[in-house]
Amino acid sequence: MSSPPRTGIAPDLEKQLDEPSIPSPSPNSFLSAAEIELSRRSFVKAAGILGAAAAAGLPQLARAEDAAAIAATTPQLANLTLKVNGTTHALSLDTRTSLLDALREHLALTGTKKGCDHGQCGACTVLLDGRRVNSCLTLAVMADGAEITTIEGLANGDNLHPVQAAFLEHDAFQCGYCTPGQICSAVALLKEHKRNTLSTVSFETGNTGQPELTDNEIRERMSGNICRCGAYPNIVAAVRQAASHAAKDIGASA
């Protein structure tokens, strides 16, 4: 005769509680040795096929890269006309040629200087249709047909441009390397001020009607031209004098 349940629960449930519950392994949870070997062989076979395919494709890839390199280095010539300092020049140039290199290397106008060659120092500043531009960042083909003025084209014979004369009078240079770009930039500055072009200082001071060309205005408007010798006070004085003379000339002609 069986004894009554000890815990007051059904005998089958009590038996399940007494026996430890150890789950049996799933037939899919482990791979057999044969299956492992098959997977290894499949991997090696697939790797071999891929390696052979890559090796077969390498020569074609190399030829494609060589063709791309040749295409990148083959110059594409363009016929253009550069009007520099009143003289027209017909040139055939690589489309990648900068205006700076066209001036210096093809037209022998070496007054425009190559400084940083990244548009950061302003030594290469020239006037393009009256606007100052960094010629190192301007492609020559972009200047096709435009009026270009370099430092060599500012003077009228032996008569210096007023900005050039002011730079000499105020000794607004030391080594002189940045001076051509400084002068071209100052010439454009005076034209911009005459057209009532505003600067950051104009808005900061609220003088947006006809801003006076103060020293702060000059510094801001010339900030794209770096002088590593530190002749900034003299440069500001030279621009101030040139602006004063320009204002007097305007008053006299009116």
GIHUFEN-V796912 format. One record per backbone hydrogen bond with DSSP energy under -1.0 kcal/mol. NH is the residue of the N-H (numbers start at 1). CO is the residue of the C=O. If there is no record, write none. Layout:
nh = (NH & NH)
co = (CO & CO)
This chain:
nh = (14 & 15 & 16 & 17 & 18 & 19 & 22 & 29 & 36 & 37 & 38 & 39 & 40 & 41 & 42 & 43 & 44 & 45 & 46 & 47 & 48 & 49 & 50 & 51 & 52 & 53 & 54 & 55 & 56 & 57 & 58 & 61 & 62 & 63 & 64 & 65 & 66 & 67 & 68 & 69 & 70 & 71 & 72 & 73 & 74 & 78 & 80 & 82 & 83 & 84 & 85 & 87 & 89 & 91 & 93 & 95 & 97 & 99 & 100 & 102 & 103 & 104 & 105 & 107 & 109 & 110 & 113 & 125 & 126 & 127 & 128 & 129 & 131 & 133 & 135 & 137 & 140 & 142 & 143 & 145 & 146 & 148 & 149 & 153 & 154 & 156 & 159 & 165 & 166 & 167 & 168 & 169 & 170 & 172 & 173 & 182 & 183 & 184 & 185 & 186 & 187 & 188 & 189 & 190 & 191 & 192 & 193 & 194 & 195 & 196 & 197 & 203 & 204 & 205 & 208 & 214 & 218 & 219 & 220 & 221 & 222 & 223 & 225 & 226 & 230 & 235 & 236 & 237 & 238 & 239 & 240 & 241 & 242 & 243 & 244 & 245 & 246 & 247 & 248 & 249 & 250 & 251 & 252 & 253 & 254)
co = (10 & 11 & 12 & 13 & 14 & 15 & 20 & 26 & 32 & 33 & 34 & 35 & 36 & 37 & 38 & 39 & 40 & 41 & 42 & 43 & 44 & 45 & 46 & 47 & 48 & 49 & 50 & 51 & 52 & 53 & 54 & 57 & 58 & 59 & 60 & 61 & 62 & 63 & 64 & 65 & 66 & 67 & 68 & 69 & 70 & 93 & 91 & 89 & 146 & 87 & 148 & 84 & 82 & 80 & 78 & 76 & 94 & 138 & 135 & 98 & 99 & 100 & 101 & 102 & 103 & 108 & 123 & 122 & 133 & 149 & 131 & 147 & 128 & 126 & 124 & 134 & 97 & 139 & 140 & 81 & 143 & 83 & 127 & 150 & 151 & 159 & 156 & 161 & 162 & 163 & 164 & 165 & 166 & 167 & 171 & 178 & 179 & 180 & 181 & 182 & 183 & 184 & 185 & 186 & 187 & 188 & 189 & 190 & 191 & 193 & 192 & 199 & 200 & 201 & 206 & 212 & 214 & 215 & 216 & 217 & 218 & 220 & 222 & 121 & 227 & 231 & 232 & 233 & 234 & 235 & 236 & 237 & 238 & 239 & 240 & 241 & 242 & 243 & 244 & 245 & 246 & 247 & 248 & 249 & 250)
